[in-house]
Amino acid sequence: MKILIIDDDPLHLSSLETSLSVRGYDCRSYLSPVSAIDAYRNGGFDAVITAVKMLEISGEKVLESILGIDPEARVILITGFDDIKIDPGTRKGGFGFFRKPVVIEELIERIERIEKAQDFSN
C-alpha cells in the first residue's frame, strides 16, 4: 500500500514515515502540501495522511484538492491544535481525524480499514 504523508513539521513527518515504513507501508513524505498534491496527481497513492494546520496551505485545502483529483481518495487528517475547527462537510470527506501526538496503533487500524475496503491482498 502506497501512502502519501504531508506535514510541514519535519520531526512529525519523519516520525510518521518511519513508524509506517517499518510496518511495511510504502511511504512518500512531503513538507510542502503543494508539492504533495502534484505527487498525488502523478503517483498512484492508496491513502493520504495530512496535517491540518500548515503554512503553505491548510490540510482542508489538501483534502479538497485530493478529492478533486480522485473523489474516492482516502484522506486522514491530523492536527496538533485542540481548538481547531474542522468544517463538518470537510470531515465527511476525510477518512479519519486524529489529534497529535498520534497513537500509531490507532492510525494503523484506520489504514488497515482502508486496505480491507480496497482489498490490497491481490
Buried (B, 14 or more C-beta within 10 A) or exposed (E): BEBBBBBBBEEBBEBBBEBBBEEEBEBBBBBBBBEBBEBBEEEEBBBBBBBBBBEBBBBBBBBBBBBEEEEEBBBBBBBBEEEBEBEEEBEEBBBBBBBBEBEBEEBBEBBEEBBEEBEEEE
